[in-house]
């Protein structure tokens, strides 16, 4: 179950990060844009973690 949870969390973080980045870009707010980019990276990391769990099993 951890695999699916990590992948979902990753997808959500990546999507929210993309929205924050777009809003920051539109409002000329570099802090919000950077926060969005960071959240996207975090989301990609969570997705990768989910993939590793799927490959190795949820026992890790």
VOZAZA-782542 format. One record per residue (C-alpha): residue number from 1; residue in three letters; x, y, z. Coordinates in nm, 4 decimals, padded with zeros to 6 digits. Layout:
BEGIN
<node k="NUM" r="ALA" x="X" y="Y" z="Z"/>
...
//
This chain:
BEGIN
<node k="1" r="UNK" x="00.0000" y="00.0000" z="00.0000"/>
<node k="2" r="UNK" x="00.2919" y="00.2360" z="00.0628"/>
<node k="3" r="UNK" x="00.3855" y="00.2305" z="-00.3028"/>
<node k="4" r="UNK" x="00.0506" y="00.3683" z="-00.4161"/>
<node k="5" r="UNK" x="00.0405" y="00.6252" z="-00.1357"/>
<node k="6" r="UNK" x="00.3836" y="00.7610" z="-00.2266"/>
<node k="7" r="UNK" x="00.2945" y="00.7821" z="-00.5947"/>
<node k="8" r="UNK" x="-00.0301" y="00.9679" z="-00.5184"/>
<node k="9" r="UNK" x="00.1445" y="01.2095" z="-00.2817"/>
<node k="10" r="UNK" x="00.4069" y="01.2690" z="-00.5473"/>
<node k="11" r="UNK" x="00.1507" y="01.3407" z="-00.8168"/>
<node k="12" r="UNK" x="-00.0353" y="01.5823" z="-00.5897"/>
<node k="13" r="UNK" x="00.2818" y="01.7666" z="-00.4883"/>
<node k="14" r="UNK" x="00.3939" y="01.7922" z="-00.8483"/>
<node k="15" r="UNK" x="00.0563" y="01.9291" z="-00.9613"/>
<node k="16" r="UNK" x="00.0348" y="02.1824" z="-00.6778"/>
<node k="17" r="UNK" x="00.3933" y="02.2861" z="-00.7477"/>
<node k="18" r="UNK" x="00.3129" y="02.3479" z="-01.1135"/>
<node k="19" r="UNK" x="00.0182" y="02.5676" z="-01.0141"/>
<node k="20" r="UNK" x="00.2307" y="02.7650" z="-00.7664"/>
<node k="21" r="UNK" x="00.5031" y="02.8096" z="-01.0265"/>
<node k="22" r="UNK" x="00.2523" y="02.9355" z="-01.2838"/>
<node k="23" r="UNK" x="00.0914" y="03.1768" z="-01.0364"/>
<node k="24" r="UNK" x="00.4311" y="03.3023" z="-00.9232"/>
<node k="25" r="UNK" x="00.5349" y="03.3549" z="-01.2838"/>
<node k="26" r="UNK" x="00.2104" y="03.5346" z="-01.3671"/>
<node k="27" r="UNK" x="00.2274" y="03.7588" z="-01.0583"/>
<node k="28" r="UNK" x="00.6014" y="03.8178" z="-01.1002"/>
<node k="29" r="UNK" x="00.6610" y="03.6581" z="-00.7590"/>
<node k="30" r="UNK" x="00.9963" y="03.4773" z="-00.7677"/>
<node k="31" r="UNK" x="00.9513" y="03.3335" z="-00.4159"/>
<node k="32" r="UNK" x="00.6247" y="03.1606" z="-00.5042"/>
<node k="33" r="UNK" x="00.7695" y="03.0412" z="-00.8334"/>
<node k="34" r="UNK" x="01.0721" y="02.8917" z="-00.6559"/>
<node k="35" r="UNK" x="00.8462" y="02.7310" z="-00.3941"/>
<node k="36" r="UNK" x="00.6458" y="02.5698" z="-00.6727"/>
<node k="37" r="UNK" x="00.9585" y="02.4397" z="-00.8409"/>
<node k="38" r="UNK" x="01.0780" y="02.2939" z="-00.5121"/>
<node k="39" r="UNK" x="00.7455" y="02.1252" z="-00.4531"/>
<node k="40" r="UNK" x="00.7625" y="01.9692" z="-00.7995"/>
<node k="41" r="UNK" x="01.1036" y="01.8234" z="-00.7187"/>
<node k="42" r="UNK" x="00.9664" y="01.6883" z="-00.3912"/>
<node k="43" r="UNK" x="00.6770" y="01.5306" z="-00.5798"/>
<node k="44" r="UNK" x="00.9090" y="01.3643" z="-00.8282"/>
<node k="45" r="UNK" x="01.1120" y="01.2276" z="-00.5380"/>
<node k="46" r="UNK" x="00.8015" y="01.0799" z="-00.3773"/>
<node k="47" r="UNK" x="00.6994" y="00.9207" z="-00.7059"/>
<node k="48" r="UNK" x="01.0458" y="00.7672" z="-00.7395"/>
<node k="49" r="UNK" x="01.0227" y="00.6389" z="-00.3821"/>
<node k="50" r="UNK" x="00.6933" y="00.4730" z="-00.4714"/>
<node k="51" r="UNK" x="00.8476" y="00.3096" z="-00.7770"/>
<node k="52" r="UNK" x="01.1359" y="00.1740" z="-00.5697"/>
<node k="53" r="UNK" x="00.8929" y="00.0371" z="-00.3119"/>
<node k="54" r="UNK" x="00.7021" y="-00.1311" z="-00.5917"/>
<node k="55" r="UNK" x="01.0153" y="-00.2895" z="-00.7282"/>
<node k="56" r="UNK" x="01.1519" y="-00.4042" z="-00.3932"/>
<node k="57" r="UNK" x="00.8280" y="-00.4607" z="-00.2055"/>
<node k="58" r="UNK" x="00.6657" y="-00.2572" z="00.0710"/>
<node k="59" r="UNK" x="00.8878" y="-00.4133" z="00.3375"/>
<node k="60" r="UNK" x="01.1548" y="-00.1449" z="00.3046"/>
//
